[in-house]
Amino acid sequence: MLNPALKQFDLKLLGKAIVPERDFIFRYMGLQTLYDRYFIHWDDCRLELPQIFWMRVAMGLCIKEGSPKNARAIEFYNMLSTFRYMSSTPTLFNSGTRHPQLSSCFLTTIEDDLHHIFKCVQDDAMLSKWSGGLGNDWTGVRAMGSRIKGTNGKSQGIIPFLKVANDTALAVNQGGKRQGAMCAYLEAWHLDIEDFLELRKNTGDERRRTHDMHTASWVPDLFMKRVKANADWTLFSPSETPDLHHIYGQAFEQRYEEYEHKAKEGKIKLFKTVSAVSLWRKMLSMLFETGHPWITWKDPSNVRSPQDHTGVVHSSNLCTEILLNTSKDETAVCNLGSVNLSAHVTPEGIDLNKLQETVTTAVRMLDNVIDINYYPTVEAQNANQRHRPVGLGVMGFQDALYNLNLSYASKEAVEFADESMEAISYYAILASAALAEERGAYSTYKGSKWERGYLPVDTIELLAKERGGYLDMDRVQRLDWTPVRQSIKTHGLRNSLVMAIAPTATIGNITGVTQSIEPVYKNVFVKSNLSGEFTVINEYLVEDLKKLGLWDQEMIDDLKYFDGSVQEIKRIPAQLKAKYAAAFEVDYEWIIDAASRRQKWIDMGQSLNLYQAKPSGKKISDMYMYAWEKGLKTTYYLRSMGATRIEKSTLDINKYDNVVGQRQRDDKGRVIDDAPAKTSAQPVQDCESCQ
C-alpha cells in the first residue's frame, strides 16, 4: 500500500529517530481522529501507530530529496511529531502512498460551453476522489434567457448545472474518509445572482436548490461603492458582457459603466436594474438564514496578486483563503500546511529563532509537494508546476494569546497578530528565495510583482489608488525587510505565492489547539465530526482557575449551566473574564482588525469566520462593510448562536435562580432569551474540506 520508493531510506536509522514518548503529546480527540481516518488500514485493521504515521508522512515528503534524504526525513518528522508544523489533511492521508495526492485545493473556471461545463463536472469528481476541496467559478456561463446560437433556443442559466455539480460532490465522498466538498462562485453583476443567492434555502423548487454545496459571492469594489451611495446596480449576462469577469479595479468600473450606458441605449438586450442596497440586503439575509453565500471581494484579491502578469483571479477556493489565477487551460492548485503559533510563543513573547527554523522547514515541505504530487487532471499539473504556489498558514492563535496572558478583544492582541504574521511572512518569503537559489525560481517569475519589487505590504498602496479611497489599513513595518528584498532580487522566488490561512479544523483537533486564527468557540462545548462527538474544555482556563483555588465542582456546574461562558460567574475575576471571552463575546471589530493586520503581510487570503451573538440586518451590514474597508480579501462563515447547549441533566437548576434572576428559561431551566432561533451554520461542526 506504500510507495516502493520508501525502501530507499535507511529504515533502521529512521526507526531509531522515532520518539515513542511523543504519543503523550496527543489529547484524546486528536488520537481518535488519526485512528479513525488517517492511519493506513486494511479490512478495518490499522497498520500504523502514531509515530510511525508521522515518519511515513515525513518520508513521503522526502522521496525526491537528494543525498541527505534520511536527514531530511528526520527533520520533517521532528516538525510534525512535536506539533510545530502540520501538513494539511490530503498530505497526511496520502504522503508515501501509491497515490500521493497531497494538495488541498483546486480552483476551476468554467467556460460558457456545454462540453467544458461537463468536462469540469468530471474533473470535479476526479479531484474530489483524491481528497481535494473544490472552488468553481461559474461567472462566465451565460444567464437564464440568453440565446443559444446552436439551437436558437434560450438558456436555463447556471442553476441547473449547479444542481449537477452539487450531486457530484455528494456522490464522490473522498473514499469515505470525509465528505466531498465544493464551492460555487458567482460575480455580483451576473443576471442569475438573485437565484444563486437562494440555492441553499430549505423552501422552494428542489430542482433549483443545492443543499450540499457551498456558495460564495465574488463582489467588485464598485458594488460596495454603489451600496454606500444607495445607487442602482445593473445585472448582465456574460454572453453580452464577456470581458467584465476578466478585468478589475478602475478598468472594470469604466467598462461596467459603458455597458450600463449601452443598456440604456437599447444596445444590450438582457439586463436588469436593481437597487444595490436591496441586493446587498438579500445577500446578507441569505447569508444569515442559510450560511451562504460567503462574501469575497474581487478587487483586493486581484490588485494585490503577485501574479497579475499571467492572468486573473476569478474566485477563491472552498474555504476562501486561496487566490490563484484560473483559466480554461489551468486549474489552480494549492498545497497547504500550518505553523502552530502556540508552540513558538512563551509568556515573554515569540521565539523568533525557533519560528524561523519551523517556517524554513515548512516551506521546503510544501515545495516538495508540488513535485511529488499525483495530479488528477492535466490542467492541475500544468498550473501547479508552472507557478508553484504554496499556502503556509497558522493555527493556535488563540492558544498563543493565552500563553501571553492576552484577551482576543484587546489592542495588544491586534498588535500580536501584526507582529507574528510579519515574522512568518518574512521568514516564509526568505525561505522561498533560498529555495530559488538552490532549485531555481518558478517559471513565470519574470514580470511578477515579486520581480517588479513589490512585497505584499507594498501592494496596499496599489489597492488604495485603484479603489479611490474606502481603505483603512495599517502599513507599519517592524522588521528590516532589506535582506528579503535583496534575496528576491538576487535569486528570485521558488513559489509564486507563499501564504494562506486555512481553517485547520481537523489538524487543529489533531494537535489539540484552537483552529486557525479563531477565538475560542466556548470554554466548554461539544464538537461533532466524523469521529463522533467530543466534549471540549478550555484547559488554559482550568489551569488559571486551579492557580486561584477556584476549580471545584461548583465551578464545573457553573460552566455547564452558562454554556461555557465565564461572564456571569461572579467568583471569576474580571481579568480572567476578559482573557476567556468566547467568540460570541468578542466584538467583531477586534476580529476584523486582527485580520486586517495579517492581510497586510499575506499574498493570498484568510478563512475568516465572523460572529454575531444577536445579529440584526444593520449589524451584519456594518460588519461586512467594515471588513471591506479594512482591506480584507475574503470572509468565510457568518456564525450566529445555535440552539445547542451543554447537557444540564446533572445540575440542580433551582440553585441558579438568584444568579439568573428574571431571565427567560425553558422547561429545563436553560437560559433562552439570548439564543436566536436561527443559526447561519452549525457552529460546532468541523468544516474539514481543506484541513
Phi and psi in degrees as a GROMACS rama.xvg file:
@    title "Ramachandran Plot"
@    xaxis  label "Phi"
@    yaxis  label "Psi"
@TYPE xy
-105.074  161.365  LEU-2
-66.1481  125.391  ASN-3
-57.2879  -21.7973  PRO-4
-63.1605  -18.2919  ALA-5
-64.9484  -18.7504  LEU-6
-68.6784  -13.8373  LYS-7
-70.8319  -17.8551  GLN-8
-80.7219  157.862  PHE-9
-82.5269  93.5362  ASP-10
-66.2027  -33.7403  LEU-11
-66.048  -41.8347  LYS-12
-62.8808  -45.953  LEU-13
-67.9908  -35.0372  LEU-14
-60.8227  -40.1168  GLY-15
-68.8701  -24.0097  LYS-16
-79.2267  -14.3312  ALA-17
-70.0273  137.346  ILE-18
-115.436  94.493  VAL-19
-58.5869  -30.0195  PRO-20
-62.2931  -18.034  GLU-21
-68.0144  -12.3429  ARG-22
-56.7538  -29.3595  ASP-23
-76.9985  -6.30352  PHE-24
-72.3887  -26.5053  ILE-25
-66.2984  151.222  PHE-26
-101.261  168.965  ARG-27
-58.0255  -47.7322  TYR-28
-62.6166  -38.0562  MET-29
-62.8466  -45.2616  GLY-30
-67.5743  -40.4134  LEU-31
-63.7389  -39.0266  GLN-32
-63.2855  -45.4741  THR-33
-60.6219  -45.7095  LEU-34
-60.7435  -44.1349  TYR-35
-70.3791  -37.0358  ASP-36
-131.402  -14.3046  ARG-37
-108.281  -35.8073  TYR-38
-66.1388  138.709  PHE-39
-63.6408  136.198  ILE-40
-139.236  162.194  HIS-41
-141.785  122.689  TRP-42
51.0358  43.8968  ASP-43
67.7835  14.0121  ASP-44
-103.126  121.864  CYS-45
-73.9216  134.178  ARG-46
-108.865  8.4714  LEU-47
-132.387  155.167  GLU-48
-109.03  164.424  LEU-49
-54.399  -48.1855  PRO-50
-72.0578  -32.185  GLN-51
-65.2582  -39.0313  ILE-52
-58.5219  -48.8524  PHE-53
-60.5459  -41.0808  TRP-54
-68.0143  -37.6033  MET-55
-60.9323  -43.9047  ARG-56
-62.3096  -45.3729  VAL-57
-61.5611  -43.8751  ALA-58
-62.7107  -42.2857  MET-59
-60.376  -32.3781  GLY-60
-81.5511  -5.79891  LEU-61
-109.804  4.54495  CYS-62
-54.9673  -36.6494  ILE-63
-102.76  11.1035  LYS-64
-70.3043  160.567  GLU-65
-81.4253  -144.485  GLY-66
-61.9363  -31.1786  SER-67
-82.5986  35.9714  PRO-68
-54.9125  -46.1728  LYS-69
-67.0804  -40.7224  ASN-70
-64.1314  -39.1388  ALA-71
-65.5565  -40.8725  ARG-72
-60.2784  -42.0894  ALA-73
-66.1464  -40.7858  ILE-74
-59.3651  -47.0255  GLU-75
-66.4174  -41.4604  PHE-76
-57.8206  -44.6054  TYR-77
-64.512  -34.9742  ASN-78
-65.7811  -45.9479  MET-79
-71.2113  -46.6618  LEU-80
-74.3854  -17.1184  SER-81
-100.625  4.803  THR-82
64.0573  25.3152  PHE-83
-74.8035  -33.831  ARG-84
-144.3  146  TYR-85
-134.622  126.653  MET-86
-68.7745  160.794  SER-87
-72.7884  166.998  SER-88
-57.3176  -46.822  THR-89
-58.8515  -36.5843  PRO-90
-65.1983  -43.2204  THR-91
-66.8773  -38.5473  LEU-92
-60.183  -48.9612  PHE-93
-114.752  -5.71822  ASN-94
-61.9346  130.608  SER-95
83.0032  0.875216  GLY-96
-95.4537  178.719  THR-97
-75.2926  -15.7215  ARG-98
-126.931  78.7933  HIS-99
-79.0852  68.404  PRO-100
-82.0951  100.977  GLN-101
-105.822  -6.51567  LEU-102
-83.1473  154.718  SER-103
-97.2181  -42.5493  SER-104
-131.006  143.221  CYS-105
-132.57  131.993  PHE-106
-121.002  128.741  LEU-107
-124.566  148.134  THR-108
-107.821  127.789  THR-109
-101.259  124.021  ILE-110
-79.1842  160.891  GLU-111
-82.4352  65.7984  ASP-112
-153.684  130.379  ASP-113
-61.0936  -40.4048  LEU-114
-61.4819  -43.2469  HIS-115
-71.3456  -34.7317  HIS-116
-57.9042  -48.9859  ILE-117
-79.1298  -22.0061  PHE-118
-63.8823  -42.229  LYS-119
-67.2101  -34.9659  CYS-120
-63.112  -42.9498  VAL-121
-64.4721  -42.1317  GLN-122
-59.2849  -41.9966  ASP-123
-57.0892  -42.2117  ASP-124
-63.039  -44.1515  ALA-125
-68.9207  -38.9537  MET-126
-67.4053  -40.4874  LEU-127
-67.7781  -35.2625  SER-128
-55.1984  -37.1824  LYS-129
-101.851  32.3668  TRP-130
78.3109  19.8714  SER-131
-88.0884  141.186  GLY-132
-88.6343  140.593  GLY-133
-116.603  136.251  LEU-134
-122.803  119.113  GLY-135
-112.65  126.95  ASN-136
-94.1116  112.939  ASP-137
-104.569  3.59281  TRP-138
-63.0174  -29.2526  THR-139
-73.9715  -11.1605  GLY-140
-82.9847  133.481  VAL-141
-59.362  153.888  ARG-142
-84.9267  167.9  ALA-143
-58.3058  135.45  MET-144
93.2298  -8.60391  GLY-145
-69.7346  149.348  SER-146
-73.8548  138.068  ARG-147
-102.393  111.271  ILE-148
-61.1227  -42.6803  LYS-149
-64.1384  -37.105  GLY-150
-109.764  -6.48913  THR-151
59.4828  28.6104  ASN-152
-105.433  -167.081  GLY-153
-119.985  141.129  LYS-154
-72.3186  148.585  SER-155
-88.407  3.16139  GLN-156
80.405  -166.56  GLY-157
-85.5925  -20.114  ILE-158
-59.9959  -45.7448  ILE-159
-60.8749  -34.564  PRO-160
-70.2797  -34.9972  PHE-161
-64.9286  -33.941  LEU-162
-62.3847  -40.8186  LYS-163
-64.3866  -44.2717  VAL-164
-62.7888  -40.3962  ALA-165
-58.4211  -47.0798  ASN-166
-69.6262  -27.0178  ASP-167
-66.7988  -45.1972  THR-168
-61.7403  -35.4468  ALA-169
-70.7095  -36.8558  LEU-170
-75.9961  -33.6998  ALA-171
-104.659  96.9208  VAL-172
-103.913  35.4824  ASN-173
57.5875  45.9428  GLN-174
65.7547  22.3671  GLY-175
80.1332  -2.18805  GLY-176
-77.2885  -35.0353  LYS-177
-162.837  166.062  ARG-178
-71.2467  143.034  GLN-179
-62.8589  142.845  GLY-180
-140.779  135.528  ALA-181
-147.649  146.598  MET-182
-131.387  130.836  CYS-183
-99.688  135.527  ALA-184
-113.01  141.311  TYR-185
-142.177  133.448  LEU-186
-74.1342  149.538  GLU-187
-71.0686  -8.87249  ALA-188
-96.5535  -2.62478  TRP-189
-67.6826  137.796  HIS-190
-63.1456  -20.9872  LEU-191
-91.4803  9.01132  ASP-192
-62.3141  -35.7669  ILE-193
-67.3671  -40.1425  GLU-194
-68.9964  -36.7213  ASP-195
-59.2808  -39.4609  PHE-196
-62.9295  -23.7232  LEU-197
-97.5838  6.24478  GLU-198
-57.9015  -31.7085  LEU-199
-96.3306  5.92702  ARG-200
-66.0264  150.103  LYS-201
-90.7463  1.59971  ASN-202
-122.477  165.879  THR-203
99.1907  -173.062  GLY-204
-68.8309  116.441  ASP-205
-62.5088  -23.3886  GLU-206
-71.1266  -12.3054  ARG-207
-118.356  33.3748  ARG-208
-129.95  145.079  ARG-209
-129.899  86.3942  THR-210
-75.1  -15.4798  HIS-211
-110.565  4.58417  ASP-212
-120.396  139.85  MET-213
-80.4646  157.856  HIS-214
-135.947  155.142  THR-215
-148.521  141.887  ALA-216
-90.5168  132.125  SER-217
-101.323  104.026  TRP-218
-107.815  121.716  VAL-219
-75.277  154.47  PRO-220
-60.1082  -34.1733  ASP-221
-59.4649  -36.5988  LEU-222
-63.7588  -42.53  PHE-223
-63.4345  -38.3208  MET-224
-65.0179  -39.2684  LYS-225
-66.2054  -36.6671  ARG-226
-63.0447  -46.5984  VAL-227
-62.2876  -33.0304  LYS-228
-89.2851  -1.3656  ALA-229
54.0551  44.8673  ASN-230
-103.254  176.581  ALA-231
-79.4943  161.131  ASP-232
-138.277  137.392  TRP-233
-109.806  133.008  THR-234
-99.8429  137.509  LEU-235
-129.053  163.842  PHE-236
-96.3652  133.543  SER-237
-62.5747  -15.7029  PRO-238
-65.7965  -23.6975  SER-239
-107.854  -13.2227  GLU-240
-130.66  61.8692  THR-241
-67.9428  -20.1549  PRO-242
-91.4093  -13.3054  ASP-243
-58.7615  -35.8816  LEU-244
-73.3479  -14.4342  HIS-245
-109.921  7.98414  HIS-246
-129.653  162.022  ILE-247
-153.713  173.878  TYR-248
66.497  -145.166  GLY-249
-65.0285  -31.6517  GLN-250
-62.9756  -39.3741  ALA-251
-65.8622  -45.8782  PHE-252
-59.5734  -44.6335  GLU-253
-63.3341  -46.2515  GLN-254
-68.5531  -39.0546  ARG-255
-61.0732  -43.6568  TYR-256
-67.3302  -32.6104  GLU-257
-62.5021  -42.6132  GLU-258
-65.3901  -35.8419  TYR-259
-62.7629  -40.9907  GLU-260
-64.5176  -41.0542  HIS-261
-62.4377  -38.4943  LYS-262
-63.1939  -41.7587  ALA-263
-66.7514  -29.1625  LYS-264
-85.3472  -2.26947  GLU-265
83.2895  11.0858  GLY-266
-85.8166  -11.0494  LYS-267
-120.431  127.995  ILE-268
-86.7745  -37.6939  LYS-269
-108.488  103.323  LEU-270
-159.687  166.925  PHE-271
-149.448  131.352  LYS-272
-99.3553  126.942  THR-273
-130.391  167.096  VAL-274
-77.2901  126.866  SER-275
-59.4656  -38.5674  ALA-276
-65.4524  -41.2655  VAL-277
-63.6404  -42.2526  SER-278
-66.4556  -39.163  LEU-279
-61.3034  -44.1074  TRP-280
-62.2755  -39.3468  ARG-281
-66.8383  -40.7886  LYS-282
-55.3355  -49.0487  MET-283
-72.8935  -35.6985  LEU-284
-67.7322  -39.165  SER-285
-67.2461  -37.0103  MET-286
-61.0425  -41.6823  LEU-287
-71.6265  -42.1734  PHE-288
-72.2365  -39.9257  GLU-289
-118.032  -8.83368  THR-290
85.2576  -0.191248  GLY-291
-146.087  158.573  HIS-292
-82.6627  149.71  PRO-293
-66.899  153.923  TRP-294
-100.271  118.761  ILE-295
-132.386  149.946  THR-296
-115.019  125.34  TRP-297
-67.4032  -45.8808  LYS-298
-71.4849  -50.2694  ASP-299
-61.9363  -30.0769  PRO-300
-66.8532  -32.0797  SER-301
-93.0724  -45.1073  ASN-302
-60.5582  -35.6485  VAL-303
-94.5481  4.13037  ARG-304
-72.3696  130.692  SER-305
-67.3126  -20.451  PRO-306
-102.17  33.8854  GLN-307
-66.7241  -15.6992  ASP-308
-83.6082  -10.8196  HIS-309
-116.872  3.1012  THR-310
157.034  -161.265  GLY-311
-128.536  143.181  VAL-312
-83.7388  111.983  VAL-313
-95.6155  -14.1161  HIS-314
-171.288  175.21  SER-315
-101.662  -163.773  SER-316
-104.848  -164.041  ASN-317
-60.1325  -34.6166  LEU-318
-113.099  13.1843  CYS-319
67.116  18.8469  THR-320
-107.346  -16.1471  GLU-321
-96.0485  131.888  ILE-322
-134.52  92.3034  LEU-323
-129.703  152.098  LEU-324
-66.1147  143.767  ASN-325
-135.148  155.583  THR-326
-160.165  -178.733  SER-327
-60.8365  -33.0608  LYS-328
-93.5762  -11.3405  ASP-329
-131.657  119.083  GLU-330
-95.5214  114.255  THR-331
-67.6545  142.502  ALA-332
-129.499  139.443  VAL-333
-131.901  142.462  CYS-334
-112.045  123.11  ASN-335
-116.719  153.784  LEU-336
-168.384  160.973  GLY-337
-135.614  136.975  SER-338
-79.7418  132.174  VAL-339
-82.9032  98.6605  ASN-340
-61.2997  -34.9494  LEU-341
-65.6036  -23.8219  SER-342
-76.8192  -5.78116  ALA-343
-120.05  13.6479  HIS-344
-127.128  132.831  VAL-345
-118.309  172.239  THR-346
-56.4954  -19.1529  PRO-347
-86.1894  -13.7983  GLU-348
131.642  -161.294  GLY-349
-82.0369  133.079  ILE-350
-84.2542  92.6831  ASP-351
-66.4222  -35.6963  LEU-352
-64.328  -44.3782  ASN-353
-64.8216  -40.9909  LYS-354
-63.6216  -42.9289  LEU-355
-62.4128  -42.0065  GLN-356
-61.0592  -45.1235  GLU-357
-64.1838  -47.6752  THR-358
-63.702  -41.0374  VAL-359
-61.6539  -44.9782  THR-360
-66.2457  -40.4721  THR-361
-61.783  -43.8879  ALA-362
-63.2947  -37.4785  VAL-363
-64.5889  -43.4303  ARG-364
-60.2223  -42.4977  MET-365
-67.6926  -41.3701  LEU-366
-64.1835  -36.1706  ASP-367
-61.2383  -34.1068  ASN-368
-55.3853  -38.7237  VAL-369
-60.5416  -38.9555  ILE-370
-85.5005  -25.2026  ASP-371
-85.0669  -27.1272  ILE-372
-58.4355  142.512  ASN-373
-88.5498  121.876  TYR-374
-103.472  118.069  TYR-375
-68.7507  -20.1443  PRO-376
-134.867  154.235  THR-377
-64.6775  -39.1352  VAL-378
-63.089  -34.9461  GLU-379
-68.663  -42.6736  ALA-380
-63.6916  -43.981  GLN-381
-56.547  -50.2712  ASN-382
-66.7605  -45.2521  ALA-383
-68.9148  -38.6083  ASN-384
-80.0491  -23.2707  GLN-385
-74.2861  -45.7184  ARG-386
-105.747  -21.1879  HIS-387
51.8323  48.2154  ARG-388
-76.0604  145.453  PRO-389
-132.949  158.892  VAL-390
-127.595  90.3075  GLY-391
-84.1739  124.639  LEU-392
-122.788  -167.529  GLY-393
-133.559  156.631  VAL-394
-145.371  170.08  MET-395
73.1097  24.2671  GLY-396
-61.8702  -43.9401  PHE-397
-63.8306  -40.0735  GLN-398
-60.4979  -40.0532  ASP-399
-62.6133  -40.119  ALA-400
-62.3852  -40.2587  LEU-401
-60.4271  -42.8597  TYR-402
-60.9702  -32.2561  ASN-403
-89.3017  -0.504072  LEU-404
61.3546  42.6767  ASN-405
-117.133  148.899  LEU-406
-86.9568  142.905  SER-407
-58.5128  -37.4226  TYR-408
-87.6154  69.6844  ALA-409
-156.394  153.983  SER-410
-62.0753  -34.9412  LYS-411
-63.0851  -37.5077  GLU-412
-67.385  -39.4143  ALA-413
-63.1881  -43.165  VAL-414
-63.8142  -37.6324  GLU-415
-66.8815  -38.3572  PHE-416
-58.4012  -42.028  ALA-417
-65.1552  -51.9758  ASP-418
-62.5221  -45.4284  GLU-419
-68.6393  -39.5049  SER-420
-71.8469  -34.7267  MET-421
-61.2169  -43.6022  GLU-422
-63.9537  -44.6204  ALA-423
-63.6518  -43.1283  ILE-424
-61.8319  -44.5157  SER-425
-57.1255  -52.4905  TYR-426
-71.6321  -33.1922  TYR-427
-69.3938  -45.7339  ALA-428
-65.4958  -40.5574  ILE-429
-62.4219  -39.7896  LEU-430
-65.6994  -39.2489  ALA-431
-67.0121  -36.1735  SER-432
-66.1476  -38.2907  ALA-433
-65.201  -38.3994  ALA-434
-66.4941  -34.4054  LEU-435
-63.8391  -38.0008  ALA-436
-63.5638  -39.0446  GLU-437
-79.7689  -40.0416  GLU-438
-119.033  -10.6729  ARG-439
102.242  149.993  GLY-440
-74.1137  158.826  ALA-441
-65.4884  154.522  TYR-442
-67.5341  -25.5656  SER-443
-105.219  26.3215  THR-444
-62.211  -42.777  TYR-445
-63.1894  129.591  LYS-446
93.5043  -11.477  GLY-447
-71.4773  165.496  SER-448
-59.9451  -35.1484  LYS-449
-56.4106  -49.3136  TRP-450
-68.573  -28.3377  GLU-451
-83.1814  1.77854  ARG-452
95.0915  11.2317  GLY-453
-97.0195  123.734  TYR-454
-93.6801  164.92  LEU-455
-51.4487  -40.8879  PRO-456
-64.6957  -27.677  VAL-457
-72.9217  -23.6302  ASP-458
-79.0894  -8.95043  THR-459
-61.2556  -40.0751  ILE-460
-64.2763  -36.6953  GLU-461
-62.0492  -41.2283  LEU-462
-65.7884  -40.7849  LEU-463
-60.2382  -40.4451  ALA-464
-69.573  -44.1359  LYS-465
-65.7498  -37.9144  GLU-466
-78.77  -27.7813  ARG-467
71.8244  42.5331  GLY-468
108.29  -158.602  GLY-469
56.7015  32.3874  TYR-470
-137.596  122.883  LEU-471
-128.548  84.2169  ASP-472
-122.863  135.064  MET-473
-67.6914  143.576  ASP-474
-127.928  15.0652  ARG-475
-68.7089  139.198  VAL-476
-117.844  133.618  GLN-477
-95.1068  -36.0458  ARG-478
-93.0608  159.639  LEU-479
-86.2572  106.277  ASP-480
-85.7587  2.3733  TRP-481
-57.0959  -45.2474  THR-482
-61.5398  -34.4447  PRO-483
-67.5392  -46.3665  VAL-484
-61.262  -41.1789  ARG-485
-67.2141  -39.1818  GLN-486
-64.4888  -41.3436  SER-487
-64.0226  -44.3829  ILE-488
-61.3589  -35.366  LYS-489
-81.2134  -42.9143  THR-490
-114.222  -14.414  HIS-491
77.5885  -162.741  GLY-492
-127.387  148.888  LEU-493
-80.6343  -25.2071  ARG-494
-129.895  132.406  ASN-495
-67.1896  -34.6359  SER-496
-135.902  149.275  LEU-497
-124.662  -29.5312  VAL-498
-128.855  138.903  MET-499
-159.705  136.286  ALA-500
-101.625  107.029  ILE-501
-90.4276  170.642  ALA-502
-65.859  -34.4852  PRO-503
55.7608  31.9162  THR-504
-58.4422  -52.7557  ALA-505
-77.8798  -42.4322  THR-506
-70.8841  -23.2653  ILE-507
-65.8715  -40.5196  GLY-508
-61.4794  -42.9595  ASN-509
-62.6429  -43.8069  ILE-510
-85.5784  -10.7216  THR-511
76.9083  30.5612  GLY-512
-123.572  164.565  VAL-513
-63.9558  142.02  THR-514
-70.476  138.699  GLN-515
51.6195  -129.813  SER-516
-106.918  18.851  ILE-517
-75.0332  145.251  GLU-518
-68.9934  156.961  PRO-519
-59.3878  136.454  VAL-520
-64.5996  -56.3589  TYR-521
-150.447  164.4  LYS-522
-79.816  -18.8913  ASN-523
-143.385  125.857  VAL-524
-159.954  169.552  PHE-525
-106.526  122.71  VAL-526
-101.153  132.729  LYS-527
-115.648  126.568  SER-528
-144.727  -169.9  ASN-529
-67.6621  -13.7701  LEU-530
-88.4763  -7.01089  SER-531
126.577  -157.974  GLY-532
-112.347  135.482  GLU-533
-130.652  129.999  PHE-534
-80.8782  122.681  THR-535
-112.178  128.72  VAL-536
-121.73  144.03  ILE-537
-75.1735  103.551  ASN-538
-70.2511  -26.5956  GLU-539
-64.1839  -42.1354  TYR-540
-62.8417  -44.2352  LEU-541
-58.1115  -44.9746  VAL-542
-64.5814  -41.6623  GLU-543
-65.6355  -38.6838  ASP-544
-67.6024  -36.4487  LEU-545
-62.8557  -41.1434  LYS-546
-60.8572  -31.6794  LYS-547
-92.0952  1.4088  LEU-548
70.7236  26.0255  GLY-549
-106.471  -0.863546  LEU-550
-88.5243  103.286  TRP-551
-147.836  -178.404  ASP-552
-62.8471  -35.1957  GLN-553
-63.3048  -40.4152  GLU-554
-65.8377  -39.9457  MET-555
-60.2237  -44.9054  ILE-556
-62.9015  -41.087  ASP-557
-62.5658  -43.8601  ASP-558
-63.9873  -38.1472  LEU-559
-64.7209  -46.4288  LYS-560
-62.1541  -42.8681  TYR-561
-91.715  20.4715  PHE-562
53.3399  43.018  ASP-563
84.8091  -3.00835  GLY-564
-85.6564  139.155  SER-565
-100.322  -2.98274  VAL-566
-67.176  -28.113  GLN-567
-105.433  9.35323  GLU-568
-92.3442  108.961  ILE-569
-63.9214  -30.1794  LYS-570
-69.9969  -20.3241  ARG-571
-81.7358  128.464  ILE-572
-63.4968  155.518  PRO-573
-59.8908  -36.709  ALA-574
-61.6569  -41.5188  GLN-575
-71.8212  -32.6859  LEU-576
-62.3388  -38.0353  LYS-577
-70.6866  -43.5939  ALA-578
-63.5978  -37.0581  LYS-579
-106.794  26.8438  TYR-580
-62.5579  131.956  ALA-581
-88.0218  175.315  ALA-582
-53.3249  -43.4219  ALA-583
-79.5031  -3.28613  PHE-584
-104.909  2.32275  GLU-585
-104.63  122.159  VAL-586
-60.2877  141.76  ASP-587
-60.8246  -25.8195  TYR-588
-59.2792  -36.5482  GLU-589
-66.5605  -42.0711  TRP-590
-65.2455  -43.3836  ILE-591
-71.003  -39.8342  ILE-592
-59.7211  -43.651  ASP-593
-64.4067  -40.5378  ALA-594
-65.7644  -37.7104  ALA-595
-63.7538  -40.4212  SER-596
-63.9885  -38.8617  ARG-597
-67.8449  -41.048  ARG-598
-60.5817  -24.7589  GLN-599
-55.1673  -35.8723  LYS-600
-104.149  -8.04908  TRP-601
-100.204  133.642  ILE-602
-83.1193  -17.544  ASP-603
-112.534  -127.696  MET-604
-135.449  -166.732  GLY-605
-133.745  139.231  GLN-606
-81.6889  94.8745  SER-607
-109.763  109.085  LEU-608
-80.0282  144.614  ASN-609
-120.664  148.308  LEU-610
-124.489  137.819  TYR-611
-139.525  111.14  GLN-612
-70.7169  -41.7357  ALA-613
-127.172  76.1069  LYS-614
-71.9237  149.654  PRO-615
-139.836  164.702  SER-616
-57.0587  -43.7992  GLY-617
-66.5702  -43.1369  LYS-618
-60.8621  -44.1759  LYS-619
-67.0298  -42.5137  ILE-620
-62.0685  -46.2847  SER-621
-60.5975  -38.1357  ASP-622
-65.514  -47.5366  MET-623
-72.3952  -31.9785  TYR-624
-66.3898  -38.5273  MET-625
-64.104  -41.6242  TYR-626
-61.9255  -40.9459  ALA-627
-64.2325  -46.3777  TRP-628
-68.6089  -22.5637  GLU-629
-83.9536  4.53388  LYS-630
83.8182  15.4041  GLY-631
-68.6857  148.284  LEU-632
-90.6525  -35.1085  LYS-633
-147.719  160.952  THR-634
-131.991  166.3  THR-635
-117.72  -126.977  TYR-636
-70.3901  146.88  TYR-637
-96.5853  117.152  LEU-638
-100.126  130.288  ARG-639
-125.652  164.876  SER-640
-67.3244  129.051  MET-641
-90.9928  173.703  GLY-642
-82.0381  -13.0485  ALA-643
-66.9048  136.349  THR-644
-136.082  161.674  ARG-645
-63.4657  139.799  ILE-646
-62.8284  130.892  GLU-647
-121.552  18.7711  LYS-648
-64.7561  -20.7818  SER-649
-90.9437  -0.454417  THR-650
-95.8481  151.797  LEU-651
-90.6309  97.3537  ASP-652
-63.2033  -31.1397  ILE-653
-60.2409  -30.4106  ASN-654
-71.5128  -10.7588  LYS-655
-94.9109  3.8263  TYR-656
-56.7397  -45.3244  ASP-657
-71.0389  -26.8483  ASN-658
-75.7812  -44.8951  VAL-659
-83.5019  -25.5723  VAL-660
66.429  -129.639  GLY-661
-96.2462  15.4039  GLN-662
-65.3154  145.865  ARG-663
-66.4786  136.001  GLN-664
-132.871  156.555  ARG-665
-86.3946  -171.891  ASP-666
-70.1316  -8.5521  ASP-667
-105.042  7.62444  LYS-668
86.1181  9.50082  GLY-669
-83.7896  139.557  ARG-670
-68.7792  129.025  VAL-671
-127.519  -5.19986  ILE-672
-76.9487  -6.80883  ASP-673
-114.449  21.9911  ASP-674
-121.291  96.1185  ALA-675
-56.5266  146.979  PRO-676
-68.1969  -29.1245  ALA-677
-96.5273  151.329  LYS-678
-135.289  136.231  THR-679
-75.4338  -18.8476  SER-680
-165.115  158.127  ALA-681
-73.9704  104.326  GLN-682
-72.0213  -18.338  PRO-683
-102.818  13.7047  VAL-684
-104.44  132.176  GLN-685
-67.791  137.627  ASP-686
-96.3351  105.335  CYS-687
-103.201  19.249  GLU-688
-61.9059  -57.0744  SER-689
-87.8569  -43.6478  CYS-690
